[in-house]
């Protein structure tokens, strides 16, 4: 009987849809489900007051794992130009801790790679100039490549030259012909947002100078699994990355990862350093160290991925238990932030304004609108001090320290903070 039950679980873990998907990295057939979060609208497509009475389109949020190259991925249910358009609501510069992280990176890069006025730095998905502005201040020439015109316009106001385009082989050829090669190509939290990652990495190969360096930062899949960070799964994130999968991807295009750093950002990230195969720089021991840690954790075993779905279900149950008890006790609950991850969390858990009165966000581009799916109103942070809620649920839980410091005055009336990930914690 136990053997039959185990076989049933294995069958259910495989894709139940009739559609056949293939891995966007290696092309292998996708057989196994990582987690199925149902359906949801695009997480950055906030509902305006004018569109409040209109229905929202929702799409599957079903993540698979490739058992050939170990890339976790959501199929491209939506094209990139449908997600990243002129109405894109994410501006990177509204987090002070993220800006500090970026300024520190620029100092490291200038020193380590000897960058100066004769160098060229290109950032892929440069958003509102949040990072390149610090190179500009140091006199290092920059170019941002950004597909969303509204954020690129904000970057240019900061003095950051920007080219509005999606990056890939064709864009790389254009920039190479008009600007020359880049001594440093960087991308922060962009590799996950690319539906055709072979085209993207192929573009890096073209644009990177012979002795140039590419650095890419991305949330680490191992941290996602270990800490139940399922809310980072949404349509804008096509892929969920391990060093194992990324090293295979880069090697396919003649790029070698020669160093890697572990970072605390976004719940635990990696920063990889890549070079051309012909570049003789040695491969640091950090690369094999993290590869070995991923293997030991189970990232090259299908069993590790199949256990994740139950972790997600339990996280949902714990959050709903807290909210139900709070409301039955007559407590008021509001949110802080309107991040993409928050919308995955709220929609998967079925949380609406019956549990959370409203949420607040520092970005004026989001204020006055409503969260997609849940339709929870987005207000300015000052609203919290007017209504004095009992609990503030921090949706961008990776910024808990920054937010709890900024909003520490809620303790004056006995208010408390709550984070939902990796499990509900009241503090």
Secondary structure per residue as TSV (DSSP state, phi and psi in degrees):
chain	resnum	aa	ss	phi	psi
A	1	X	-	360.0	-43.0
A	2	X	H	-61.9	-39.5
A	3	X	H	-64.3	-37.7
A	4	X	H	-65.0	-40.6
A	5	X	H	-63.8	-42.0
A	6	X	H	-63.4	-40.6
A	7	X	H	-64.1	-37.0
A	8	X	H	-64.4	-43.1
A	9	X	H	-61.4	-41.3
A	10	X	H	-63.5	-40.2
A	11	X	H	-65.8	-41.9
A	12	X	H	-67.2	-27.2
A	13	X	H	-73.0	-17.4
A	14	X	B	-83.6	162.4
A	15	X	-	-62.0	128.5
A	16	X	-	-95.3	-14.3
A	17	X	S	-75.2	155.9
A	18	X	S	-80.0	-14.7
A	19	X	-	-71.8	135.1
A	20	X	-	-98.7	119.7
A	21	X	-	-106.8	149.8
A	22	X	B	-121.2	154.3
A	23	X	-	-64.5	131.1
A	24	X	T	-73.5	-11.1
A	25	X	T	-95.9	-58.8
A	26	X	T	-105.7	-11.4
A	27	X	-	86.8	0.4
A	28	X	-	-69.1	154.8
A	29	X	B	-68.3	133.5
A	30	X	-	-84.8	123.4
A	31	X	-	-112.9	-32.5
A	32	X	E	-112.1	137.4
A	33	X	E	-78.7	137.0
A	34	X	E	-90.1	-55.8
A	35	X	E	-159.9	143.5
A	36	X	E	-113.2	113.1
A	37	X	E	-101.6	19.5
A	38	X	E	78.5	-139.8
A	39	X	E	-121.5	154.4
A	40	X	E	-159.3	156.1
A	41	X	-	-77.6	163.2
A	42	X	-	-54.8	135.2
A	43	X	T	-75.4	-18.7
A	44	X	T	-104.1	8.0
A	45	X	-	-94.7	79.9
A	46	X	-	-69.9	149.0
A	47	X	B	-87.3	124.1
A	48	X	-	-83.4	158.5
A	49	X	G	-56.0	-35.3
A	50	X	G	-66.3	-27.8
A	51	X	G	-104.6	11.2
A	52	X	T	-59.9	-34.8
A	53	X	T	-87.1	3.8
A	54	X	S	-98.2	146.2
A	55	X	-	-70.6	148.2
A	56	X	-	-99.8	141.0
A	57	X	-	-77.0	134.2
A	58	X	-	-119.4	153.5
A	59	X	E	-136.2	156.3
A	60	X	E	-58.5	145.1
A	61	X	E	-123.9	73.0
A	62	X	E	-119.7	113.1
A	63	X	E	-98.8	135.2
A	64	X	E	-116.2	162.3
A	65	X	E	-123.4	133.8
A	66	X	-	-84.1	120.6
A	67	X	T	-86.7	10.5
A	68	X	T	-99.5	-45.2
A	69	X	T	-121.0	-1.9
A	70	X	-	69.8	27.1
A	71	X	-	-84.9	124.9
A	72	X	E	-88.8	137.7
A	73	X	E	-156.7	152.2
A	74	X	E	-106.7	128.6
A	75	X	-	-56.5	155.8
A	76	X	-	-78.5	72.8
A	77	X	S	-63.9	-25.7
A	78	X	S	-128.4	141.4
A	79	X	-	-69.9	155.2
A	80	X	H	-59.9	-37.8
A	81	X	H	-73.2	-11.8
A	82	X	H	-83.2	-24.2
A	83	X	H	-95.2	-40.7
A	84	X	S	-109.5	85.1
A	85	X	S	-123.2	-166.4
A	86	X	T	-69.3	-11.2
A	87	X	T	-101.7	10.1
A	88	X	-	-58.7	130.8
A	89	X	-	-98.2	-1.8
A	90	X	-	-94.2	117.6
A	91	X	-	-116.2	125.2
A	92	X	G	-71.8	-20.2
A	93	X	G	-81.5	5.5
A	94	X	G	-93.6	6.4
A	95	X	-	-114.2	116.1
A	96	X	H	-67.7	-35.8
A	97	X	H	-68.5	-34.4
A	98	X	H	-68.6	-40.1
A	99	X	H	-62.3	-40.1
A	100	X	H	-63.7	-39.9
A	101	X	H	-59.7	-43.7
A	102	X	H	-69.5	-40.2
A	103	X	H	-63.8	-37.6
A	104	X	H	-65.4	-40.5
A	105	X	H	-60.1	-44.7
A	106	X	H	-61.0	-42.4
A	107	X	H	-60.7	-42.6
A	108	X	H	-62.4	-46.7
A	109	X	H	-64.5	-42.5
A	110	X	H	-60.3	-43.2
A	111	X	H	-72.7	-47.9
A	112	X	H	-69.5	-38.8
A	113	X	T	-104.4	8.9
A	114	X	T	53.7	51.5
A	115	X	-	-84.6	140.5
A	116	X	-	-151.1	-162.5
A	117	X	T	-65.9	-15.8
A	118	X	T	-93.4	-1.3
A	119	X	-	-92.1	171.9
A	120	X	-	-136.7	125.3
A	121	X	E	-114.9	129.8
A	122	X	E	-122.6	126.6
A	123	X	E	-107.1	133.8
A	124	X	E	-94.5	125.9
A	125	X	S	64.6	62.5
A	126	X	-	-80.8	-4.3
A	127	X	T	51.3	-128.2
A	128	X	T	-95.4	22.5
A	129	X	S	80.5	15.9
A	130	X	T	-52.8	-35.7
A	131	X	T	-102.9	-46.8
A	132	X	H	-62.5	-23.2
A	133	X	H	-57.2	-30.0
A	134	X	H	-77.0	-29.8
A	135	X	H	-67.7	-41.0
A	136	X	H	-58.4	-43.0
A	137	X	H	-63.1	-25.9
A	138	X	T	-93.2	4.1
A	139	X	T	79.0	19.2
A	140	X	-	-96.0	123.8
A	141	X	-	-61.9	138.5
A	142	X	E	-135.5	160.2
A	143	X	E	-143.9	127.3
A	144	X	E	-98.5	138.1
A	145	X	E	-114.1	114.4
A	146	X	E	-141.2	126.2
A	147	X	S	-79.7	-18.7
A	148	X	-	-96.2	118.2
A	149	X	H	-65.4	-32.8
A	150	X	H	-69.4	-40.1
A	151	X	H	-73.6	-35.3
A	152	X	H	-62.4	-36.8
A	153	X	H	-63.6	-39.6
A	154	X	H	-64.6	-36.1
A	155	X	H	-65.0	-43.1
A	156	X	H	-65.9	-27.3
A	157	X	H	-67.2	-22.6
A	158	X	T	-88.9	1.8
A	159	X	T	86.2	17.3
A	160	X	-	-98.8	110.3
A	161	X	-	-61.3	132.7
A	162	X	E	-136.2	140.0
A	163	X	E	-112.8	119.6
A	164	X	E	-84.7	106.5
A	165	X	S	-171.9	156.1
A	166	X	-	-79.2	142.2
A	167	X	-	-90.6	140.1
A	168	X	S	-176.8	-164.2
A	169	X	H	-59.1	-46.0
A	170	X	H	-66.5	-43.5
A	171	X	H	-63.8	-39.7
A	172	X	H	-60.8	-42.3
A	173	X	H	-63.4	-41.5
A	174	X	H	-62.7	-46.8
A	175	X	H	-66.7	-38.6
A	176	X	H	-61.2	-42.3
A	177	X	H	-72.5	-29.5
A	178	X	H	-100.1	-26.9
A	179	X	H	-119.4	-21.0
A	180	X	-	92.3	176.2
A	181	X	-	-76.0	165.9
A	182	X	E	-110.7	134.7
A	183	X	E	-74.4	-30.5
A	184	X	E	-136.9	122.2
A	185	X	E	-111.9	125.5
A	186	X	E	-131.5	154.5
A	187	X	E	-151.3	121.1
A	188	X	E	-106.9	119.8
A	189	X	S	54.3	41.5
A	190	X	-	-116.6	-31.0
A	191	X	G	-57.9	-34.8
A	192	X	G	-68.5	-22.0
A	193	X	G	-89.5	5.5
A	194	X	-	-106.0	118.9
A	195	X	S	-70.0	-35.5
A	196	X	-	-109.2	84.9
A	197	X	H	-73.8	-22.9
A	198	X	H	-69.6	-38.5
A	199	X	H	-64.7	-39.8
A	200	X	H	-64.9	-51.5
A	201	X	H	-68.9	-32.9
A	202	X	H	-61.6	-35.1
A	203	X	H	-66.7	-38.3
A	204	X	H	-60.4	-43.8
A	205	X	H	-56.5	-40.4
A	206	X	H	-71.1	-44.1
A	207	X	H	-79.6	-25.5
A	208	X	E	-73.6	130.1
A	209	X	E	-62.1	159.3
A	210	X	E	-54.9	-39.2
A	211	X	E	-107.8	18.8
A	212	X	E	-80.6	169.4
A	213	X	E	-125.1	141.4
A	214	X	E	-114.6	130.0
A	215	X	E	-119.2	134.9
A	216	X	E	-131.6	130.3
A	217	X	E	-108.9	139.9
A	218	X	E	-154.3	147.0
A	219	X	E	-58.5	139.1
A	220	X	B	-87.5	124.9
A	221	X	H	-55.3	-36.2
A	222	X	H	-60.3	-39.9
A	223	X	H	-69.2	-38.2
A	224	X	H	-56.9	-46.7
A	225	X	H	-70.9	-47.4
A	226	X	H	-63.7	-33.1
A	227	X	T	-114.8	22.0
A	228	X	T	56.5	37.8
A	229	X	-	-84.3	49.7
A	230	X	G	-65.8	-21.7
A	231	X	G	-70.9	-10.0
A	232	X	G	-80.8	-0.4
A	233	X	-	-90.3	114.9
A	234	X	-	-156.3	171.8
A	235	X	T	-60.0	-33.7
A	236	X	T	-67.4	-22.4
A	237	X	-	-97.9	97.0
A	238	X	-	-74.6	-30.6
A	239	X	E	-133.1	154.6
A	240	X	E	-130.2	120.0
A	241	X	B	-113.4	136.1
A	242	X	-	-112.6	161.8
A	243	X	H	-63.9	-35.9
A	244	X	H	-56.5	-49.0
A	245	X	H	-70.7	-39.6
A	246	X	H	-71.2	-37.8
A	247	X	H	-61.5	-41.3
A	248	X	H	-63.2	-42.1
A	249	X	H	-61.7	-48.8
A	250	X	H	-66.8	-38.8
A	251	X	H	-62.5	-33.2
A	252	X	H	-59.5	-25.2
A	253	X	T	-108.8	17.5
A	254	X	T	75.4	25.4
A	255	X	E	-116.8	137.1
A	256	X	E	-111.7	128.3
A	257	X	E	-82.4	114.7
A	258	X	E	-108.2	-8.0
A	259	X	E	-158.1	158.3
A	260	X	E	-153.0	143.0
A	261	X	E	-123.0	144.7
A	262	X	E	-93.5	133.0
A	263	X	E	-123.7	152.6
A	264	X	-	-83.0	-10.1
A	265	X	G	-66.2	149.8
A	266	X	G	53.4	39.8
A	267	X	G	77.9	9.1
A	268	X	S	119.6	106.3
A	269	X	E	-126.7	168.1
A	270	X	E	-117.1	145.1
A	271	X	E	-117.2	115.5
A	272	X	E	-98.6	150.6
A	273	X	E	-118.1	122.0
A	274	X	E	-123.7	154.0
A	275	X	E	-142.0	169.3
A	276	X	E	-68.4	155.0
A	277	X	T	-59.4	-32.9
A	278	X	T	-76.2	-13.6
A	279	X	-	-75.5	126.7
A	280	X	-	-81.8	2.0
A	281	X	-	-55.9	134.9
A	282	X	-	-70.0	155.8
A	283	X	-	-85.5	122.2
A	284	X	-	-72.1	156.5
A	285	X	H	-65.5	-19.8
A	286	X	H	-60.1	-31.0
A	287	X	H	-65.2	-53.4
A	288	X	H	-67.7	-29.3
A	289	X	H	-62.2	-44.7
A	290	X	H	-75.8	-35.9
A	291	X	H	-58.3	-44.1
A	292	X	H	-65.1	-39.7
A	293	X	H	-64.8	-38.9
A	294	X	H	-64.7	-41.5
A	295	X	H	-63.8	-44.6
A	296	X	H	-62.9	-36.9
A	297	X	H	-68.0	-25.1
A	298	X	T	111.1	14.7
A	299	X	T	-74.4	-2.1
A	300	X	T	-115.3	25.6
A	301	X	S	-132.1	128.4
A	302	X	H	-63.6	-25.8
A	303	X	H	-61.8	-38.3
A	304	X	H	-61.3	-41.6
A	305	X	H	-70.1	-35.4
A	306	X	H	-71.0	-19.2
A	307	X	T	-83.3	-11.6
A	308	X	H	-68.3	-37.3
A	309	X	H	-57.8	-38.4
A	310	X	H	-70.3	-34.2
A	311	X	H	-57.8	-41.8
A	312	X	H	-64.7	-45.5
A	313	X	H	-61.1	-39.4
A	314	X	H	-68.5	-37.5
A	315	X	H	-61.3	-41.1
A	316	X	H	-61.3	-45.8
A	317	X	H	-61.9	-41.1
A	318	X	H	-65.1	-40.7
A	319	X	H	-67.5	-43.0
A	320	X	H	-65.7	-37.3
A	321	X	H	-57.3	-45.6
A	322	X	H	-63.1	-47.9
A	323	X	H	-66.4	-40.5
A	324	X	H	-62.3	-45.6
A	325	X	H	-63.9	-43.2
A	326	X	H	-59.7	-45.2
A	327	X	H	-69.1	-37.3
A	328	X	H	-66.7	-27.5
A	329	X	T	-84.8	3.8
A	330	X	T	78.5	19.7
A	331	X	-	-87.3	150.3
A	332	X	-	-100.2	140.0
A	333	X	E	-129.4	131.1
A	334	X	E	-128.3	166.7
A	335	X	E	-104.4	161.5
A	336	X	E	-125.3	123.6
A	337	X	-	99.5	155.8
A	338	X	-	-134.5	52.2
A	339	X	-	-82.1	164.3
A	340	X	H	-57.0	-42.6
A	341	X	H	-61.4	-34.5
A	342	X	H	-63.7	-36.0
A	343	X	H	-71.0	-36.8
A	344	X	H	-60.6	-46.4
A	345	X	H	-59.4	-52.0
A	346	X	H	-65.6	-42.5
A	347	X	H	-71.4	-39.8
A	348	X	H	-64.4	-39.4
A	349	X	H	-84.1	-6.7
A	350	X	T	70.7	33.0
A	351	X	-	-92.7	126.1
A	352	X	-	-125.3	-163.1
A	353	X	T	-72.4	-4.9
A	354	X	T	-72.6	-18.7
A	355	X	T	-107.5	-39.7
A	356	X	-	-121.0	118.1
A	357	X	-	-63.4	-43.3
A	358	X	-	-166.6	171.0
A	359	X	E	-127.9	163.5
A	360	X	E	-125.3	157.4
A	361	X	-	-152.9	144.4
A	362	X	S	-73.9	-20.3
A	363	X	-	-78.2	120.2
A	364	X	T	-66.2	-17.1
A	365	X	T	-71.0	-18.6
A	366	X	T	-104.0	-27.8
A	367	X	T	-61.7	140.5
A	368	X	T	89.9	-8.4
A	369	X	S	-101.5	-171.5
A	370	X	B	-129.5	147.3
A	371	X	-	-64.0	140.3
A	372	X	T	-64.4	138.8
A	373	X	T	83.6	-66.5
A	374	X	T	-74.8	-24.1
A	375	X	-	60.0	27.9
A	376	X	-	-75.4	130.5
A	377	X	B	-68.1	144.3
A	378	X	E	-105.7	119.8
A	379	X	E	-120.7	176.1
A	380	X	-	-76.8	151.5
A	381	X	T	-56.1	-28.3
A	382	X	H	-59.5	-22.6
A	383	X	H	-59.8	-32.3
A	384	X	H	-61.1	-38.1
A	385	X	H	-77.5	-13.2
A	386	X	H	-86.2	-38.6
A	387	X	H	-96.3	-17.4
A	388	X	-	50.4	64.2
A	389	X	-	-70.5	160.5
A	390	X	S	-76.4	-35.3
A	391	X	E	-133.6	141.2
A	392	X	E	-118.2	111.7
A	393	X	E	-85.1	114.4
A	394	X	E	-83.4	106.4
A	395	X	S	-74.5	-42.3
A	396	X	S	-82.5	73.6
A	397	X	G	-59.8	-20.9
A	398	X	G	-69.1	-13.8
A	399	X	G	-109.1	26.4
A	400	X	H	-58.7	-40.7
A	401	X	H	-67.7	-44.7
A	402	X	H	-61.8	-46.3
A	403	X	H	-70.5	-43.4
A	404	X	H	-66.2	-28.2
A	405	X	H	-72.9	-45.8
A	406	X	H	-61.8	-34.2
A	407	X	T	-108.9	23.9
A	408	X	G	-60.5	-19.8
A	409	X	G	-66.2	-12.6
A	410	X	G	-65.2	-19.4
A	411	X	G	-70.1	-16.1
A	412	X	G	-63.5	-29.7
A	413	X	G	-108.0	13.9
A	414	X	T	88.3	11.1
A	415	X	-	-68.5	150.3
A	416	X	E	-129.6	154.6
A	417	X	E	-94.6	152.6
A	418	X	E	-135.4	135.3
A	419	X	E	-117.9	142.0
A	420	X	-	-93.3	-16.6
A	421	X	S	-124.4	136.5
A	422	X	S	-74.5	-20.9
A	423	X	S	-149.2	164.5
A	424	X	-	-60.1	127.5
A	425	X	E	-136.5	127.1
A	426	X	E	-103.2	131.0
A	427	X	-	-146.8	360.0
